[in-house]
Amino acid sequence: MNKLVIVTHPDIDNSLVNRTWVKALKQHPNQYTIHSLYATYPDLNYNIQAEQALLSRHKEIIFQFPIHWFSTPFALKKYIDDVFTYGWAFGPGGEMLKGKKIGFAISTGGSQESYESSSGISVASLLNDFQLSFQYCGCTITQLHIQYGAMGALSAEDLQQNAQAYIDTFSS
């Protein structure tokens, strides 16, 4: 079964990293189903039943997004708030996400050093709230793939290598 990749980038046409990742994923249509929240719902008015059905059909879900101000884009937080409902994702009878594998593909504008400085901040630590939410719903957190420095001068070779590393990270 394909892995569902939920892409949440508010301006993917101008995102070199996320656009390159999507292009690489599209080369493996038998492995990945790409679902762009901003493209599907420009008004962020989610079809809850359709989204729940989509999530239910996949055993592994990858959330792909850029870090914005040490958090996720608004659309992803809203998606989880709207779609992961009581009685469906958690609470009595809420076991529809139980056993799902969750991975993250993250891009950052800043360098790796800016996230791993003496301040104790790391990209992994920025995902704690999401990881706890998914674990509360019975999911297992699997892989984390990161591209640092998306706002810097990444070479075409670096982008392609990172895109291949993304595919390799989630292909098992």
CYANA upper distance limits for C-alpha pairs under 8 A (distance plus 0.5 A):
  1 MET  CA     30 ASN  CA      8.45
  1 MET  CA     31 GLN  CA      7.62
  1 MET  CA     58 HIS  CA      7.56
  1 MET  CA     59 LYS  CA      8.18
  2 ASN  CA     30 ASN  CA      6.69
  2 ASN  CA     31 GLN  CA      5.02
  2 ASN  CA     32 TYR  CA      5.38
  2 ASN  CA     33 THR  CA      6.51
  2 ASN  CA     58 HIS  CA      7.44
  2 ASN  CA     60 GLU  CA      8.41
  3 LYS  CA     31 GLN  CA      6.53
  3 LYS  CA     32 TYR  CA      5.28
  3 LYS  CA     33 THR  CA      6.50
  3 LYS  CA     58 HIS  CA      6.79
  3 LYS  CA     59 LYS  CA      7.55
  3 LYS  CA     60 GLU  CA      5.61
  3 LYS  CA     61 ILE  CA      6.29
  3 LYS  CA     62 ILE  CA      7.71
  4 LEU  CA     32 TYR  CA      6.39
  4 LEU  CA     33 THR  CA      5.31
  4 LEU  CA     34 ILE  CA      6.64
  4 LEU  CA     35 HIS  CA      7.69
  4 LEU  CA     55 LEU  CA      8.18
  4 LEU  CA     58 HIS  CA      6.76
  4 LEU  CA     60 GLU  CA      6.84
  4 LEU  CA     61 ILE  CA      5.24
  4 LEU  CA     62 ILE  CA      6.60
  5 VAL  CA     32 TYR  CA      7.17
  5 VAL  CA     33 THR  CA      6.46
  5 VAL  CA     34 ILE  CA      5.37
  5 VAL  CA     35 HIS  CA      6.44
  5 VAL  CA     61 ILE  CA      6.36
  5 VAL  CA     62 ILE  CA      5.13
  5 VAL  CA     63 PHE  CA      6.38
  5 VAL  CA     64 GLN  CA      7.23
  6 ILE  CA     34 ILE  CA      6.80
  6 ILE  CA     35 HIS  CA      5.40
  6 ILE  CA     36 SER  CA      6.33
  6 ILE  CA     37 LEU  CA      7.41
  6 ILE  CA     61 ILE  CA      7.81
  6 ILE  CA     62 ILE  CA      6.64
  6 ILE  CA     63 PHE  CA      5.46
  6 ILE  CA     64 GLN  CA      6.47
  7 VAL  CA     34 ILE  CA      7.58
  7 VAL  CA     35 HIS  CA      6.45
  7 VAL  CA     36 SER  CA      5.06
  7 VAL  CA     37 LEU  CA      6.73
  7 VAL  CA     63 PHE  CA      6.76
  7 VAL  CA     64 GLN  CA      5.28
  7 VAL  CA     65 PHE  CA      6.56
  8 THR  CA     36 SER  CA      6.55
  8 THR  CA     37 LEU  CA      6.07
  8 THR  CA     38 TYR  CA      6.92
  8 THR  CA     63 PHE  CA      8.13
  8 THR  CA     64 GLN  CA      6.68
  8 THR  CA     65 PHE  CA      5.53
  8 THR  CA     66 PRO  CA      8.26
  8 THR  CA     73 PRO  CA      7.49
  8 THR  CA     75 ALA  CA      7.39
  8 THR  CA     76 LEU  CA      6.81
  9 HIS  CA     18 ASN  CA      8.08
  9 HIS  CA     36 SER  CA      8.42
  9 HIS  CA     37 LEU  CA      8.45
  9 HIS  CA     38 TYR  CA      7.39
  9 HIS  CA     64 GLN  CA      8.49
  9 HIS  CA     65 PHE  CA      6.13
  9 HIS  CA     66 PRO  CA      7.07
  9 HIS  CA     73 PRO  CA      7.64
 10 PRO  CA     38 TYR  CA      6.70
 10 PRO  CA     73 PRO  CA      8.02
 11 ASP  CA     15 SER  CA      6.97
 12 ILE  CA     16 LEU  CA      8.26
 12 ILE  CA     18 ASN  CA      6.93
 12 ILE  CA     19 ARG  CA      6.44
 13 ASP  CA     19 ARG  CA      7.25
 14 ASN  CA     19 ARG  CA      8.36
 15 SER  CA     19 ARG  CA      6.23
 16 LEU  CA     20 THR  CA      6.49
 16 LEU  CA    150 ALA  CA      7.97
 17 VAL  CA     21 TRP  CA      6.71
 17 VAL  CA    107 SER  CA      7.60
 17 VAL  CA    147 GLN  CA      8.09
 17 VAL  CA    150 ALA  CA      6.82
 17 VAL  CA    159 LEU  CA      7.28
 18 ASN  CA     22 VAL  CA      6.70
 18 ASN  CA     64 GLN  CA      8.38
 18 ASN  CA     65 PHE  CA      8.03
 18 ASN  CA     66 PRO  CA      8.46
 18 ASN  CA    107 SER  CA      7.90
 19 ARG  CA     23 LYS  CA      6.70
 20 THR  CA     24 ALA  CA      6.74
 20 THR  CA    159 LEU  CA      7.64
 20 THR  CA    160 GLN  CA      8.07
 20 THR  CA    163 ALA  CA      7.20
 21 TRP  CA     25 LEU  CA      6.68
 21 TRP  CA    163 ALA  CA      5.79
 21 TRP  CA    166 TYR  CA      7.99
 22 VAL  CA     26 LYS  CA      6.64
 22 VAL  CA     34 ILE  CA      8.15
 23 LYS  CA     27 GLN  CA      7.28
 24 ALA  CA     28 HIS  CA      7.94
 24 ALA  CA    163 ALA  CA      6.76
 24 ALA  CA    164 GLN  CA      7.83
 24 ALA  CA    167 ILE  CA      7.98
 25 LEU  CA     29 PRO  CA      7.72
 25 LEU  CA     32 TYR  CA      6.92
 25 LEU  CA     34 ILE  CA      8.22
 25 LEU  CA    167 ILE  CA      7.50
 26 LYS  CA     32 TYR  CA      7.90
 26 LYS  CA     34 ILE  CA      8.28
 28 HIS  CA     32 TYR  CA      6.78
 29 PRO  CA     33 THR  CA      7.31
 31 GLN  CA    171 SER  CA      8.12
 35 HIS  CA     40 THR  CA      8.20
 36 SER  CA     40 THR  CA      6.54
 37 LEU  CA     41 TYR  CA      6.15
 37 LEU  CA     42 PRO  CA      8.07
 37 LEU  CA     44 LEU  CA      8.12
 37 LEU  CA     75 ALA  CA      7.94
 37 LEU  CA     76 LEU  CA      8.50
 38 TYR  CA     42 PRO  CA      5.38
 38 TYR  CA     43 ASP  CA      8.35
 38 TYR  CA     44 LEU  CA      7.52
 38 TYR  CA     75 ALA  CA      8.09
 41 TYR  CA     45 ASN  CA      6.58
 41 TYR  CA     46 TYR  CA      6.89
 44 LEU  CA     75 ALA  CA      7.11
 46 TYR  CA     51 GLU  CA      7.98
 46 TYR  CA     79 TYR  CA      7.72
 46 TYR  CA     82 ASP  CA      8.02
 46 TYR  CA     83 VAL  CA      8.34
 47 ASN  CA     51 GLU  CA      6.64
 48 ILE  CA     52 GLN  CA      6.55
 48 ILE  CA     82 ASP  CA      7.47
 48 ILE  CA     83 VAL  CA      5.88
 49 GLN  CA     53 ALA  CA      6.61
 50 ALA  CA     54 LEU  CA      6.68
 51 GLU  CA     55 LEU  CA      6.69
 51 GLU  CA     83 VAL  CA      7.30
 52 GLN  CA     56 SER  CA      6.53
 52 GLN  CA     83 VAL  CA      7.00
 52 GLN  CA     84 PHE  CA      8.35
 53 ALA  CA     57 ARG  CA      6.88
 54 LEU  CA     58 HIS  CA      7.52
 55 LEU  CA     61 ILE  CA      8.18
 55 LEU  CA     97 LEU  CA      8.27
 56 SER  CA     96 MET  CA      7.02
 56 SER  CA     97 LEU  CA      7.60
 58 HIS  CA    100 LYS  CA      8.27
 59 LYS  CA     99 GLY  CA      8.08
 59 LYS  CA    100 LYS  CA      5.49
 59 LYS  CA    101 LYS  CA      6.77
 60 GLU  CA    100 LYS  CA      6.15
 60 GLU  CA    101 LYS  CA      5.06
 60 GLU  CA    102 ILE  CA      6.44
 60 GLU  CA    103 GLY  CA      8.25
 61 ILE  CA    100 LYS  CA      7.84
 61 ILE  CA    101 LYS  CA      6.69
 61 ILE  CA    102 ILE  CA      5.52
 61 ILE  CA    103 GLY  CA      6.79
 62 ILE  CA    102 ILE  CA      6.26
 62 ILE  CA    103 GLY  CA      5.03
 62 ILE  CA    104 PHE  CA      5.87
 62 ILE  CA    105 ALA  CA      7.44
 63 PHE  CA    102 ILE  CA      8.08
 63 PHE  CA    103 GLY  CA      6.77
 63 PHE  CA    104 PHE  CA      5.38
 63 PHE  CA    105 ALA  CA      6.65
 64 GLN  CA    104 PHE  CA      6.39
 64 GLN  CA    105 ALA  CA      5.04
 64 GLN  CA    106 ILE  CA      6.34
 65 PHE  CA     72 THR  CA      7.45
 65 PHE  CA     73 PRO  CA      7.74
 65 PHE  CA    105 ALA  CA      7.05
 65 PHE  CA    106 ILE  CA      5.82
 65 PHE  CA    107 SER  CA      6.95
 66 PRO  CA     72 THR  CA      7.24
 66 PRO  CA     73 PRO  CA      7.62
 66 PRO  CA    106 ILE  CA      5.95
 66 PRO  CA    107 SER  CA      5.02
 66 PRO  CA    108 THR  CA      6.26
 66 PRO  CA    109 GLY  CA      8.46
 67 ILE  CA     71 SER  CA      5.91
 67 ILE  CA     72 THR  CA      5.82
 67 ILE  CA     73 PRO  CA      7.52
 67 ILE  CA    106 ILE  CA      7.26
 67 ILE  CA    107 SER  CA      6.73
 67 ILE  CA    108 THR  CA      5.90
 67 ILE  CA    109 GLY  CA      8.11
 68 HIS  CA     72 THR  CA      6.22
 68 HIS  CA     73 PRO  CA      6.52
 68 HIS  CA    108 THR  CA      8.41
 70 PHE  CA    126 LEU  CA      6.86
 71 SER  CA    126 LEU  CA      6.98
 71 SER  CA    127 LEU  CA      8.24
 72 THR  CA     76 LEU  CA      7.03
 72 THR  CA     77 LYS  CA      7.35
 73 PRO  CA     77 LYS  CA      7.40
 74 PHE  CA     78 LYS  CA      6.64
 75 ALA  CA     79 TYR  CA      6.45
 76 LEU  CA     80 ILE  CA      6.79
 77 LYS  CA     81 ASP  CA      6.69
 78 LYS  CA     82 ASP  CA      6.42
 79 TYR  CA     83 VAL  CA      6.19
 79 TYR  CA     84 PHE  CA      8.30
 80 ILE  CA     84 PHE  CA      5.81
 81 ASP  CA     85 THR  CA      7.81
 84 PHE  CA     88 TRP  CA      7.25
 84 PHE  CA     89 ALA  CA      5.59
 84 PHE  CA     90 PHE  CA      8.12
 85 THR  CA     89 ALA  CA      6.02
 85 THR  CA     90 PHE  CA      7.44
 85 THR  CA     94 GLY  CA      8.45
 86 TYR  CA     90 PHE  CA      5.76
 86 TYR  CA     91 GLY  CA      6.07
 86 TYR  CA     92 PRO  CA      8.28
 86 TYR  CA     94 GLY  CA      6.85
 87 GLY  CA     91 GLY  CA      5.73
 87 GLY  CA     92 PRO  CA      6.00
 87 GLY  CA     93 GLY  CA      5.61
 87 GLY  CA     94 GLY  CA      4.55
 87 GLY  CA     95 GLU  CA      8.22
 88 TRP  CA     93 GLY  CA      6.99
 88 TRP  CA     94 GLY  CA      4.40
 88 TRP  CA     95 GLU  CA      6.67
 88 TRP  CA     96 MET  CA      6.25
 88 TRP  CA     97 LEU  CA      8.49
 89 ALA  CA     94 GLY  CA      4.94
 89 ALA  CA     95 GLU  CA      6.00
 89 ALA  CA     96 MET  CA      5.97
 89 ALA  CA     97 LEU  CA      6.18
 89 ALA  CA     98 LYS  CA      8.31
 89 ALA  CA    137 CYS  CA      6.21
 90 PHE  CA     94 GLY  CA      4.46
 90 PHE  CA     95 GLU  CA      6.53
 90 PHE  CA    136 TYR  CA      7.90
 90 PHE  CA    137 CYS  CA      5.88
 91 GLY  CA     95 GLU  CA      8.41
 94 GLY  CA    137 CYS  CA      8.30
 95 GLU  CA    137 CYS  CA      7.48
 95 GLU  CA    138 GLY  CA      7.87
 97 LEU  CA    137 CYS  CA      6.55
 97 LEU  CA    138 GLY  CA      6.88
 97 LEU  CA    139 CYS  CA      6.78
 98 LYS  CA    137 CYS  CA      6.49
 98 LYS  CA    138 GLY  CA      4.68
 98 LYS  CA    139 CYS  CA      5.81
 99 GLY  CA    138 GLY  CA      6.35
 99 GLY  CA    139 CYS  CA      5.57
 99 GLY  CA    140 THR  CA      7.06
100 LYS  CA    138 GLY  CA      7.93
100 LYS  CA    139 CYS  CA      5.36
100 LYS  CA    140 THR  CA      6.76
101 LYS  CA    139 CYS  CA      6.30
101 LYS  CA    140 THR  CA      5.39
101 LYS  CA    141 ILE  CA      6.41
101 LYS  CA    142 THR  CA      6.71
102 ILE  CA    134 PHE  CA      8.21
102 ILE  CA    139 CYS  CA      7.19
102 ILE  CA    140 THR  CA      6.52
102 ILE  CA    141 ILE  CA      5.33
102 ILE  CA    142 THR  CA      6.24
102 ILE  CA    143 GLN  CA      8.00
103 GLY  CA    141 ILE  CA      6.53
103 GLY  CA    142 THR  CA      5.73
103 GLY  CA    143 GLN  CA      5.28
103 GLY  CA    144 LEU  CA      6.36
103 GLY  CA    170 PHE  CA      8.47
104 PHE  CA    143 GLN  CA      6.85
104 PHE  CA    144 LEU  CA      5.34
104 PHE  CA    145 HIS  CA      6.69
105 ALA  CA    144 LEU  CA      6.45
105 ALA  CA    145 HIS  CA      5.14
105 ALA  CA    146 ILE  CA      6.34
105 ALA  CA    166 TYR  CA      7.94
106 ILE  CA    144 LEU  CA      8.11
106 ILE  CA    145 HIS  CA      6.65
106 ILE  CA    146 ILE  CA      5.29
106 ILE  CA    147 GLN  CA      6.90
107 SER  CA    146 ILE  CA      6.17
107 SER  CA    147 GLN  CA      5.26
107 SER  CA    148 TYR  CA      6.40
107 SER  CA    149 GLY  CA      8.25
107 SER  CA    150 ALA  CA      6.98
108 THR  CA    146 ILE  CA      8.17
108 THR  CA    147 GLN  CA      6.86
108 THR  CA    148 TYR  CA      5.40
108 THR  CA    149 GLY  CA      6.28
108 THR  CA    150 ALA  CA      6.21
108 THR  CA    151 MET  CA      8.25
109 GLY  CA    148 TYR  CA      6.96
109 GLY  CA    149 GLY  CA      5.28
109 GLY  CA    150 ALA  CA      5.09
109 GLY  CA    151 MET  CA      5.15
109 GLY  CA    152 GLY  CA      7.71
110 GLY  CA    114 SER  CA      6.60
110 GLY  CA    115 TYR  CA      7.91
110 GLY  CA    148 TYR  CA      6.65
110 GLY  CA    149 GLY  CA      5.20
110 GLY  CA    150 ALA  CA      7.50
110 GLY  CA    151 MET  CA      7.41
110 GLY  CA    152 GLY  CA      8.30
111 SER  CA    115 TYR  CA      7.42
111 SER  CA    148 TYR  CA      5.72
111 SER  CA    149 GLY  CA      4.98
112 GLN  CA    116 GLU  CA      6.66
112 GLN  CA    148 TYR  CA      6.04
112 GLN  CA    149 GLY  CA      7.59
113 GLU  CA    117 SER  CA      6.11
115 TYR  CA    120 GLY  CA      8.47
115 TYR  CA    121 ILE  CA      6.00
115 TYR  CA    122 SER  CA      5.47
115 TYR  CA    123 VAL  CA      7.02
116 GLU  CA    120 GLY  CA      7.01
116 GLU  CA    121 ILE  CA      6.37
116 GLU  CA    122 SER  CA      5.85
117 SER  CA    121 ILE  CA      7.44
121 ILE  CA    125 SER  CA      7.08
121 ILE  CA    126 LEU  CA      8.02
122 SER  CA    126 LEU  CA      6.97
123 VAL  CA    127 LEU  CA      7.26
124 ALA  CA    128 ASN  CA      7.51
124 ALA  CA    144 LEU  CA      8.42
127 LEU  CA    131 GLN  CA      6.57
128 ASN  CA    132 LEU  CA      6.55
129 ASP  CA    133 SER  CA      6.68
130 PHE  CA    134 PHE  CA      6.67
131 GLN  CA    135 GLN  CA      6.53
131 GLN  CA    141 ILE  CA      7.28
132 LEU  CA    136 TYR  CA      6.47
133 SER  CA    137 CYS  CA      6.96
134 PHE  CA    138 GLY  CA      7.03
134 PHE  CA    139 CYS  CA      5.79
134 PHE  CA    140 THR  CA      7.90
134 PHE  CA    141 ILE  CA      8.17
135 GLN  CA    139 CYS  CA      5.35
135 GLN  CA    140 THR  CA      6.71
135 GLN  CA    141 ILE  CA      7.89
143 GLN  CA    169 THR  CA      7.49
143 GLN  CA    170 PHE  CA      7.67
145 HIS  CA    166 TYR  CA      6.67
145 HIS  CA    169 THR  CA      7.53
147 GLN  CA    162 ASN  CA      7.40
149 GLY  CA    153 ALA  CA      8.30
149 GLY  CA    154 LEU  CA      7.95
150 ALA  CA    154 LEU  CA      7.48
154 LEU  CA    158 ASP  CA      6.64
154 LEU  CA    159 LEU  CA      7.09
155 SER  CA    159 LEU  CA      6.79
156 ALA  CA    160 GLN  CA      6.69
157 GLU  CA    161 GLN  CA      6.60
158 ASP  CA    162 ASN  CA      6.57
159 LEU  CA    163 ALA  CA      6.56
160 GLN  CA    164 GLN  CA      6.65
161 GLN  CA    165 ALA  CA      6.64
162 ASN  CA    166 TYR  CA      6.66
163 ALA  CA    167 ILE  CA      6.94
164 GLN  CA    168 ASP  CA      6.60
165 ALA  CA    169 THR  CA      6.42
166 TYR  CA    170 PHE  CA      7.03
167 ILE  CA    171 SER  CA      6.29
168 ASP  CA    172 SER  CA      7.94
